[in-house]
Amino acid sequence: MSPDLAATIISGVGVLISVLATIAIVSFRVGGASTRLTRMENDMSHMATKDQLSDVKADIAEIKGMFRLTLKEGQ
């Protein structure tokens, strides 16, 4: 086997390994992003609406109005 042929084979194997590793990394990242997007789309139906949150805001304001912070006297 000539040195040029050995160098070509080694370079070809290196390029092939690099391409396969790149494909594996890209597919892993795309799969993760797809999973996150699917999970987020499914969670959208479980989130509260603005109307529901405005009711909660009014309730919290009413509860906060029941309490008053004052300094203790006589110490």
C-alpha positions in Angstrom: 0.0 0.0 0.0 1.4 3.3 -1.0 1.6 6.2 1.5 -0.7 8.3 -0.7 -3.4 5.6 -0.6 -3.1 5.2 3.2 -3.3 9.0 3.7 -6.4 9.1 1.5 -8.1 6.2 3.4 -7.3 7.8 6.7 -8.6 11.2 5.6 -11.8 9.6 4.2 -12.4 7.8 7.4 -11.9 11.0 9.4 -14.3 12.9 7.2 -16.9 10.1 7.5 -16.6 10.1 11.3 -16.9 13.9 11.4 -20.1 13.8 9.2 -21.7 11.0 11.3 -20.9 12.9 14.5 -22.4 16.1 13.1 -25.6 14.3 12.1 -25.9 12.7 15.5 -25.5 16.1 17.3 -27.9 17.9 15.0 -30.5 15.2 15.3 -30.2 15.2 19.1 -30.7 19.0 19.3 -33.6 19.0 16.8 -35.2 16.2 18.8 -34.8 18.1 22.1 -36.3 21.3 20.5 -39.2 19.4 19.1 -39.9 17.8 22.4 -39.8 21.2 24.2 -42.1 22.7 21.6 -44.6 19.8 21.9 -44.6 20.1 25.7 -45.1 23.8 25.5 -48.0 23.4 23.1 -49.6 20.9 25.4 -49.2 23.2 28.4 -50.9 26.1 26.7 -54.3 24.5 27.3 -53.6 24.3 31.1 -52.6 27.9 31.6 -54.8 30.6 33.1 -56.5 33.2 31.0 -56.3 37.0 31.7 -59.8 37.0 33.0 -59.0 34.3 35.5 -55.9 36.2 36.6 -57.8 39.5 37.0 -60.2 37.7 39.5 -57.2 36.4 41.4 -55.6 39.9 41.4 -58.8 41.4 42.9 -58.9 38.7 45.6 -55.3 39.4 46.6 -56.0 43.1 46.7 -58.9 42.5 49.0 -56.8 40.2 51.3 -54.0 42.7 51.4 -56.5 45.4 52.5 -57.4 43.4 55.5 -54.0 43.8 57.1 -52.1 46.9 58.2 -48.5 47.1 59.2 -47.9 49.3 62.3 -45.1 49.7 64.7 -45.5 48.2 68.2 -46.0 50.8 70.9 -44.8 50.7 74.5 -41.4 49.1 74.1 
